[in-house]
């Protein structure tokens, strides 16, 4: 089980609460200068593994993102997600290796043309995505570190009405 507690402050009460529910809590502090005005609207769901995909589909139908990224912690899971999304009529692209500049340009054109609405990937290549059109992030699997979680969310900080969903 992975757990994340988000709080506006790192007070003694928050630390006590963290130790009550987490085995080895890690604290991340952001300086006021690092906080952006437009933070993503975040949702979190505590689900059984068998429920994740159906809830993901529900969110995609509700939010109707122009471009969303779904993060999984492993290549087999990301391949399975892409396969299932494609089978449900979602315009999806699976990215499992580094993007060449030509592939990135082609992907961006496909997104702008509405040919692709969802990208499924892992953290191994997430930093090389560099796609500004992302407006939604779905954490199908929570990452192993809080810093990786923040890095995923930062991918949509420039979007209009950004949304982040974690399972």
C-alpha positions, 0 to 999 in steps of 0.5 A: 500500500502506498500512502500520501498525506498532503498538508499546508503546513509541517506542524507537530500535529501533521507530523504526529498524524503522519507517523500514525498512518505512515511507516517512514514518512518523507517530508517535502517542503515548498517555498512560497516562491515555488508555489504557483497560483494555478494548482491542479485540482486533485482527486485521490481514490483508495481502490482495489487493483481490480477497480482502478481501470473502471474508475479511470475510464469514468474520469476520462469520460467526465473530464474529456481531456484534450490530452492526458497522461496516465502513469504506471510504475511498470512497462507491462502495466502501461501496456495493459492500460493502453490495450484496455483503453484502445479497446474502449475507444479511447485515442491512446498512444503508448510511449515506452521508449525515449522520444526522438525529436521527430517522434515528439513533433509527430506526437504533438501534431497528433495531439493538436489534431485530436488524433490522440487524447491519452498518453500512457507511460512510465516514469522512466521516460516521463521527463523526456515527454516535454508535451505542453498540451497535457491538462490531466495527469492520472497516477494509475500507480502511485510512484515510489517517491514523493519527489516523483509524485511532484514531478508528475504533477508539474507536467500540467502546471501551465494548463488551463484547469489542470486536473490530477487523479491518483489511485 
